[in-house]
């Protein structure tokens, strides 16, 4: 059983490392926001700088104090959640940007293939 959990954890870490284009530090904790451990969509993942900040997040979440959407820009939100909760990656912040990037990439490919002008 623990081998299966370990394998799922490694898979999740590999997915986020590929997305971030860097290795996670040994101290960084990967968290599934919906608490479904095999839901490895980047929109469902958060990376904490250490276990203490991860615990702080769970405590705040239980008390309904966790509100990640504070600030106007993504940079402000990122700095706030890093400062307050030690989150270095918060999937929902990046999901829409990824969609835009993929859409632009698809359009460029179609243009290069002559499918659109």
TAMOCOR-V957137 format. One record per residue. N is the residue number from 1. RES is the residue in three letters. SS is DSSP state (2 for helix, 1 for strand, 0 for the rest). PSI is psi in radians with two decimals (* if undefined). Layout:
# TAMOCOR-V957137
n;res;ss;psi
N;RES;SS;PSI
N;RES;SS;PSI
This chain:
# TAMOCOR-V957137
n;res;ss;psi
1;UNK;0;-0.81
2;UNK;2;-0.52
3;UNK;2;-0.70
4;UNK;2;-0.75
5;UNK;2;-0.76
6;UNK;2;-0.71
7;UNK;2;-0.73
8;UNK;2;-0.71
9;UNK;2;-0.79
10;UNK;2;-0.70
11;UNK;2;-0.80
12;UNK;2;-0.78
13;UNK;2;-0.70
14;UNK;2;-0.72
15;UNK;2;-0.84
16;UNK;2;-0.58
17;UNK;2;-0.70
18;UNK;2;-0.74
19;UNK;2;-0.76
20;UNK;2;-0.24
21;UNK;0;0.70
22;UNK;0;2.77
23;UNK;0;2.50
24;UNK;0;2.52
25;UNK;0;2.72
26;UNK;0;-0.53
27;UNK;0;-0.33
28;UNK;0;2.41
29;UNK;1;2.24
30;UNK;1;2.30
31;UNK;1;2.33
32;UNK;1;2.03
33;UNK;0;-0.65
34;UNK;0;0.09
35;UNK;0;0.35
36;UNK;0;1.84
37;UNK;0;-0.28
38;UNK;0;0.22
39;UNK;0;1.55
40;UNK;0;0.43
41;UNK;0;2.43
42;UNK;2;-0.50
43;UNK;2;-0.25
44;UNK;2;0.10
45;UNK;1;2.58
46;UNK;1;2.57
47;UNK;1;2.15
48;UNK;1;2.61
49;UNK;0;-0.46
50;UNK;0;3.05
51;UNK;2;-0.51
52;UNK;2;-0.75
53;UNK;2;-0.59
54;UNK;2;-0.76
55;UNK;2;-0.71
56;UNK;2;-0.70
57;UNK;2;-0.82
58;UNK;2;-0.70
59;UNK;2;-0.78
60;UNK;2;-0.66
61;UNK;2;-0.73
62;UNK;2;-0.61
63;UNK;0;0.10
64;UNK;0;0.60
65;UNK;0;-0.19
66;UNK;0;2.00
67;UNK;0;1.72
68;UNK;0;-0.43
69;UNK;0;1.01
70;UNK;0;2.38
71;UNK;0;2.92
72;UNK;0;-0.73
73;UNK;0;2.88
74;UNK;2;-0.64
75;UNK;2;-0.75
76;UNK;2;-0.74
77;UNK;2;-0.80
78;UNK;2;-0.81
79;UNK;2;-0.64
80;UNK;2;-0.83
81;UNK;2;-0.46
82;UNK;2;-0.81
83;UNK;2;-0.82
84;UNK;2;-0.71
85;UNK;2;-0.09
86;UNK;0;0.49
87;UNK;1;2.12
88;UNK;1;-0.33
89;UNK;1;2.27
90;UNK;1;1.77
91;UNK;2;-0.82
92;UNK;2;-0.44
93;UNK;2;-0.47
94;UNK;2;-0.23
95;UNK;2;-0.83
96;UNK;2;-0.62
97;UNK;2;-0.72
98;UNK;2;-0.73
99;UNK;2;-0.80
100;UNK;2;-0.75
101;UNK;2;-0.78
102;UNK;2;-0.66
103;UNK;2;-0.77
104;UNK;2;-0.73
105;UNK;2;-0.74
106;UNK;2;-0.75
107;UNK;2;-0.75
108;UNK;2;-0.73
109;UNK;2;-0.77
110;UNK;2;-0.71
111;UNK;2;-0.76
112;UNK;2;-0.55
113;UNK;0;-0.08
114;UNK;0;0.27
115;UNK;0;-0.44
116;UNK;0;2.76
117;UNK;0;*
